[in-house]
Amino acid sequence: MQVWVHIDLKGLPVTPEYLSARLGDVRSVGTTHILLEWEDMLPYSGDLAMLARPNAFTAAEVASVLSAAEELGLVVVPLLQTLGHLEFVLKHERFAALREDPDDYGTLCPCSDEASSVIEALLAQVFALHPQCEQIHLGCDEPTLGSDARTAAAISAGADGLSGVLVSHVERTVRHASAFGRSCLIWHDAAMEMSQGCLSRLVATGVRFVVWDYRPQLNDASVHFARHLSLDTAASPLVATAYKGGDSAEAMAVDAAARMANQKAWSECIRGDAFTRTPVSGVVLTGWSRFGHTMPLTEMLPAAMPTLLRALGCWGDLDESKTVEAIERWRRADRTGAAVHDEVVAIAKLREQLSDLETQWRQQSSRLPPPPRLVKRVVSALAGPEGAVAALRARGKRLAELMGDGTLFRHDVDEWIEAKVAVATVRATRLMDQAVGLREGLSGGSGSVCVLERVGDADGGT
């Protein structure tokens, strides 16, 4: 069975050197394919030049990554969103007329006359940068359609309604890709509610579905859809788990237990009796860096490497000792990444401790001061040279140094540090100052403090 690893570069993108080096790590534990979501990190040119981020990969850097993968025997498949999650294109005023909703640049209007030509131009540039690739993932997940008058009219006019509009768009896009000699994959979710007739039209294009579900306990609808597709050998699907970016957009460290439970759930499902006649063709281990182009950063790739290697070991049926060996090899080869991982885990524990204290603090009456026992607990945990505030500052500084030296990342280091570390440090400092002030007031016997600010919201608010 094919084992794919998804690398998402739309947030905290790693350097080409770091990416190439990690390909060897994942190949050693059974990876066969790399699904690369470049988004705005490709060197678009001509009329599309505005889509490239400053300091995006150059054509030579893209070629170096593809060459490194080829030497390892890895198949690289680019992922280009072509309907939903197309913010990196539609945010530009030049393409505003292509938005399904003028006030939301998340979804392309599939009924726009220009939409098809823009998608074709995007595909042409992606394929030019990936001359050896034989497949492309077209995304197509989570579109929000129906607000544009042209789409609404097409929905009303067609016998298949919204499903017909979706199918027609995918058919056109697949034809564009086929003209370049490439086959296509799409995410499954927009097709789940389609009639069998519409689904058969999609299957007839040759497109393959990737059925994603990142929960430790799979949704019955996802499993049913995968089983339904597997009955048609021409449409044998892939399934998708998550090794990072599968939980909260605010997450800092990977929830390894949840991620491994997700691997186990899918593994047991597709190896069960329901898939014996026509097994799924592969699994995609996704690693989202943002849930969307404008959304917060999730966990970073270096901090997710141990979980990724364990997940790959699960799919390769490696015993625990082999998985541990793979993780140790990664640690020796990627000392900076391993150091980043360790700092992230330590800071995540401090953030959990802080959240627990904030919850206890908020649960007290707003008209009376917290009890002395809680005040002492907060001061003991947060204040002083051994307290969490000092630890957050020291570890945050160390992490910023490791992340900011240009070895690991191209962009977004400041954003990640601000969101994951600096905000927590501010929250911890405010809570500490309140507790220390109250402790001093109590020790002085003044009894003057009776109404306290309650801190601890995720954004640092009161």
C-alpha positions in Angstrom: 0.0 0.0 0.0 1.2 3.5 -0.8 2.2 5.6 2.2 2.1 9.4 1.5 3.5 12.2 3.7 1.9 15.6 3.2 4.2 18.7 3.7 2.3 21.9 4.1 4.3 25.1 3.2 1.6 27.7 3.6 2.7 28.4 7.2 6.1 28.4 8.8 7.6 27.0 5.5 10.9 25.1 6.0 13.9 25.8 3.9 14.6 23.6 0.8 17.7 22.2 2.5 15.8 21.2 5.6 13.0 19.7 3.6 15.4 17.7 1.4 17.1 16.3 4.5 13.9 15.2 6.1 12.9 13.2 3.0 15.5 10.6 3.9 14.1 10.3 7.4 10.6 9.5 6.2 11.8 7.3 3.4 13.6 5.1 5.8 10.4 4.1 7.5 8.3 3.3 4.5 7.1 6.5 2.8 6.5 6.1 -0.9 5.0 9.5 -1.9 5.4 13.1 -0.8 2.4 15.4 -1.2 3.8 18.9 -1.4 1.4 21.8 -0.7 3.5 24.7 -1.9 0.8 27.3 -2.0 2.5 30.8 -2.2 6.1 29.3 -1.9 6.4 28.5 -5.6 8.1 31.0 -7.9 5.1 31.9 -10.0 5.9 34.2 -12.9 4.3 36.4 -15.5 0.6 37.3 -14.8 0.8 35.1 -11.7 4.0 36.6 -10.2 2.1 38.4 -7.5 1.1 35.0 -6.0 4.7 34.2 -4.9 5.6 35.1 -1.4 8.7 37.2 -0.9 11.7 34.8 -0.7 9.6 31.9 -2.1 11.6 28.9 -3.3 13.4 29.6 -6.6 13.0 27.3 -9.5 16.5 25.9 -8.7 15.4 25.2 -5.1 12.3 23.4 -6.2 14.4 21.3 -8.6 16.8 20.5 -5.8 14.0 19.2 -3.6 12.5 17.1 -6.4 16.0 15.7 -7.2 16.5 14.7 -3.6 13.2 12.9 -3.6 13.9 11.2 -6.8 17.3 9.9 -5.6 15.5 8.4 -2.6 12.9 6.7 -4.8 10.1 9.0 -3.5 7.2 10.1 -5.8 6.4 13.8 -5.4 2.8 14.9 -6.0 2.1 18.7 -5.9 -1.1 19.8 -4.2 -2.8 22.9 -5.8 -6.1 24.1 -4.4 -8.5 24.7 -7.4 -11.8 25.6 -5.7 -11.9 26.1 -1.9 -9.0 27.3 0.2 -7.8 29.4 -2.7 -7.1 32.5 -0.5 -3.5 32.9 -1.7 -4.9 33.7 -5.2 -8.2 35.4 -4.4 -6.9 37.8 -1.8 -5.3 39.8 -4.6 -7.4 42.6 -6.1 -6.4 41.4 -9.5 -8.5 38.2 -8.9 -11.2 39.6 -6.8 -13.8 39.2 -9.5 -13.2 35.4 -9.3 -14.5 35.2 -5.7 -17.7 33.3 -5.0 -18.3 35.9 -2.3 -16.8 39.4 -2.8 -16.2 39.6 1.0 -14.6 36.2 1.3 -11.6 35.1 -0.7 -11.7 31.5 0.3 -13.7 30.0 -2.6 -13.4 30.4 -6.3 -16.6 31.1 -8.3 -16.7 28.1 -10.6 -19.1 29.8 -12.9 -16.9 32.7 -13.6 -15.7 32.9 -17.3 -12.2 33.7 -16.2 -11.9 31.1 -13.4 -11.1 28.2 -15.8 -8.3 30.1 -17.6 -6.7 31.1 -14.2 -6.8 27.5 -13.0 -5.3 26.4 -16.3 -2.5 29.0 -16.0 -1.8 27.8 -12.4 -1.6 24.2 -13.5 0.7 25.1 -16.3 3.2 26.8 -14.0 3.0 24.0 -11.4 3.6 21.3 -14.0 6.5 23.3 -15.6 8.2 23.3 -12.1 7.4 19.5 -11.7 8.2 18.1 -15.2 8.4 14.5 -13.9 5.3 14.4 -11.9 2.5 12.2 -13.2 -0.2 13.2 -10.7 -1.6 16.3 -9.0 -3.9 16.8 -6.0 -6.5 19.4 -6.9 -7.8 20.0 -3.3 -11.5 20.9 -3.8 -12.3 20.5 -0.1 -14.6 22.7 2.0 -15.9 25.1 -0.8 -18.6 27.6 0.1 -20.8 28.0 -2.9 -24.1 29.6 -3.8 -23.7 33.3 -3.0 -22.6 34.4 -6.4 -25.5 35.1 -8.8 -23.8 33.1 -11.6 -23.4 30.1 -9.3 -26.9 30.4 -7.9 -28.3 30.6 -11.4 -26.4 27.4 -12.4 -27.6 25.6 -9.3 -31.2 26.5 -10.1 -30.9 25.7 -13.8 -29.2 22.3 -13.5 -31.0 19.0 -12.6 -28.2 18.2 -10.2 -28.1 21.5 -8.4 -25.0 22.3 -6.4 -23.6 18.9 -7.0 -23.8 19.5 -10.7 -21.9 22.7 -10.4 -19.2 21.0 -8.4 -18.9 18.1 -10.8 -18.7 20.4 -13.9 -15.9 22.4 -12.3 -13.9 19.3 -11.4 -14.5 17.8 -14.9 -13.1 21.0 -16.5 -10.1 21.1 -14.1 -9.3 17.4 -14.7 -9.4 18.0 -18.5 -6.9 20.8 -18.1 -4.6 18.5 -16.1 -5.1 15.6 -18.5 -4.0 17.9 -21.4 -0.6 18.0 -19.6 -0.7 14.2 -19.2 -1.4 14.2 -15.4 -4.0 12.3 -13.4 -5.8 13.9 -10.5 -6.8 13.4 -6.9 -9.3 15.4 -4.8 -10.4 15.5 -1.2 -13.7 13.6 -0.6 -15.9 15.9 1.5 -17.6 18.0 -1.2 -18.7 14.7 -2.9 -20.2 13.0 0.1 -23.7 14.2 -0.3 -23.8 13.8 -4.1 -26.2 11.5 -5.9 -24.8 8.3 -7.4 -25.1 9.8 -10.8 -22.9 12.8 -10.0 -20.4 10.6 -8.2 -20.2 8.3 -11.2 -19.5 11.4 -13.4 -16.6 12.2 -11.1 -15.3 8.7 -11.1 -15.5 8.6 -14.9 -13.0 11.5 -15.1 -10.4 9.2 -13.5 -10.0 11.3 -10.4 -9.2 9.5 -7.2 -10.6 10.5 -3.9 -8.7 11.0 -0.7 -11.1 10.3 2.3 -9.9 12.3 5.3 -10.8 12.0 8.9 -8.4 13.1 11.6 -10.4 12.0 14.7 -9.2 9.3 17.1 -12.7 7.8 16.6 -13.6 7.9 12.9 -16.9 9.4 11.7 -19.2 6.7 10.4 -20.0 8.8 7.3 -16.3 9.0 6.3 -15.9 5.2 6.7 -19.1 4.5 4.7 -18.0 6.7 1.9 -14.5 5.1 1.7 -16.2 1.7 1.7 -18.6 2.7 -1.1 -15.7 4.0 -3.2 -13.7 0.8 -2.6 -16.4 -1.3 -4.2 -15.4 0.2 -7.6 -11.8 -0.8 -8.4 -11.5 2.2 -10.8 -12.2 4.5 -7.8 -10.2 2.8 -5.1 -9.6 5.6 -2.7 -6.8 6.7 -0.4 -7.6 7.6 3.2 -6.0 10.4 5.1 -4.9 10.7 8.7 -3.0 13.5 10.4 0.3 13.5 12.1 0.0 17.2 13.0 -2.5 20.0 12.4 -5.3 17.6 13.2 -6.5 19.1 16.5 -6.6 22.7 17.5 -5.5 25.7 15.5 -4.0 27.0 18.7 -1.9 23.8 19.3 1.8 24.1 20.0 3.0 20.6 20.6 1.5 17.6 18.8 -1.1 15.6 20.8 0.8 12.4 20.1 -1.9 10.2 21.7 -4.7 11.6 19.6 -2.6 11.4 16.4 -1.6 7.8 17.0 -5.1 6.9 17.9 -6.2 8.3 14.5 -3.6 6.1 12.7 -4.8 3.1 14.6 -8.4 3.8 13.8 -7.9 4.0 10.1 -5.4 1.1 10.1 -7.9 -1.2 11.8 -10.7 0.0 9.6 -9.1 -0.5 6.2 -7.5 -3.8 7.2 -10.9 -5.1 8.3 -13.3 -7.3 6.5 -15.1 -4.5 4.7 -12.1 -3.7 2.6 -10.8 -7.2 1.8 -12.3 -7.4 -1.7 -11.0 -4.1 -2.9 -8.5 -2.5 -0.5 -7.8 1.2 -0.4 -4.8 2.1 -2.5 -2.9 4.2 0.1 -2.8 6.4 3.1 -1.9 10.1 3.2 -0.4 11.3 6.5 -1.4 15.0 6.5 0.6 17.7 8.4 -1.3 21.0 8.3 0.6 24.1 9.1 -2.5 26.3 9.0 -6.2 25.2 8.7 -6.4 27.9 6.0 -4.2 30.7 4.5 -5.5 33.3 6.9 -5.7 31.1 10.0 -3.3 30.8 12.9 -0.2 28.6 12.7 -0.5 25.1 14.1 2.4 22.8 15.2 5.7 23.0 13.3 7.3 20.2 11.3 10.4 19.7 13.4 8.4 19.4 16.6 6.2 16.8 14.8 8.9 14.6 13.5 8.8 12.0 16.3 5.0 11.6 15.9 5.4 11.4 12.1 8.0 8.7 12.4 5.8 6.7 14.9 2.8 7.1 12.6 4.9 5.8 9.6 6.0 2.9 11.8 2.4 2.1 12.4 1.7 1.8 8.7 4.9 -0.1 8.1 4.1 -2.5 10.9 7.4 -1.7 12.6 8.0 -2.9 16.1 8.6 -0.3 18.8 12.4 -0.8 18.7 12.6 0.0 15.0 10.5 3.1 15.5 12.7 4.3 18.4 15.8 3.7 16.2 14.3 5.9 13.5 13.6 8.7 15.9 17.1 8.5 17.3 18.6 8.6 13.8 16.5 11.7 13.2 17.8 13.3 16.4 21.4 12.7 15.4 20.9 14.0 11.9 18.7 17.0 12.9 20.2 18.3 16.1 18.7 21.8 15.7 15.2 20.3 14.9 15.5 18.0 17.9 16.4 20.9 20.1 13.4 22.8 18.8 11.2 19.8 19.5 12.4 19.6 23.1 11.9 23.3 23.7 8.4 23.2 22.2 7.4 20.3 24.4 8.7 22.0 27.5 6.9 25.3 26.7 3.7 23.4 25.9 3.8 21.9 29.4 4.2 25.4 30.9 1.3 26.6 28.9 -0.9 23.8 30.1 0.2 24.6 33.7 -0.7 28.2 33.1 -4.2 27.3 31.6 -5.0 25.2 34.7 -4.1 28.1 37.0 -6.1 30.5 35.0 -9.1 28.2 35.1 -8.9 28.0 38.9 -8.5 31.7 39.1 -11.5 32.4 36.9 -13.7 30.0 38.9 -13.5 32.2 42.0 -16.0 34.9 42.8 -15.5 38.2 41.1 -16.5 40.0 44.3 -14.1 38.3 46.7 -10.4 37.7 46.5 -9.3 34.1 45.8 -8.5 32.1 48.9 -4.9 32.4 50.3 -4.2 28.8 49.3 -4.8 29.5 45.6 -2.9 32.7 45.8 0.1 30.9 47.2 -0.2 28.2 44.6 -0.2 30.7 41.7 2.7 32.7 43.2 4.7 29.5 43.8 4.1 28.2 40.2 4.7 31.5 38.4 7.0 33.8 40.4 10.7 33.7 41.1 13.7 32.4 39.1 12.3 28.9 39.1 8.8 29.9 38.2 6.9 29.5 35.0 7.2 33.2 34.0 11.0 33.0 34.0 11.0 29.7 32.3 8.7 30.9 29.5 11.0 33.9 29.0 14.1 31.9 28.9 12.8 29.0 26.8 11.0 31.4 24.5 14.3 33.3 23.9 16.1 30.0 23.2 13.4 28.8 20.9 13.5 32.0 18.9 17.2 31.7 18.5 16.9 28.1 17.2 14.1 28.9 14.9 15.5 32.2 13.6 18.9 31.3 12.4 17.7 30.5 8.9 18.5 26.8 9.1 14.9 25.6 9.5 12.5 28.1 8.3 11.9 30.7 5.5 9.0 32.7 7.0 6.7 33.2 10.0 9.1 32.6 12.9 8.1 35.9 14.5 4.4 35.1 14.1 4.8 31.6 15.6 6.8 32.9 18.6 4.3 35.7 19.2 1.2 33.4 19.1 2.6 30.4 20.9 5.1 31.9 23.4 4.8 35.6 23.8 1.1 35.7 24.4 1.4 33.0 27.0 4.2 34.9 28.7 2.1 38.0 28.9 -0.8 36.1 30.4 1.4 34.4 32.9 3.0 37.7 33.9 -0.4 39.4 34.5 -1.7 36.5 36.6 1.6 36.4 38.6 1.5 40.2 39.2 -2.1 40.0 40.5 -1.3 37.0 42.8 1.8 38.6 44.1 0.0 41.9 44.8 -2.8 40.1 46.5 -0.4 38.0 48.6 1.4 41.2 49.7 -1.9 42.8 50.6 -3.0 39.8 52.6 0.3 39.6 54.4 0.0 43.3 55.3 -3.4 42.6 56.7 -5.0 45.6 54.9 -7.8 43.5 53.4 -8.1 46.3 50.9 -8.2 44.1 47.7 -11.5 42.5 47.1 -12.3 42.8 43.4 -9.7 41.2 41.1 -9.3 41.2 37.3 -9.9 37.7 36.0 -7.3 36.7 33.3 -6.8 33.7 31.2 -8.7 33.9 27.9 -6.8 32.3 25.0 -6.1 35.7 23.5 -4.9 37.2 26.8 -8.1 39.1 27.4 -9.9 39.4 30.7 
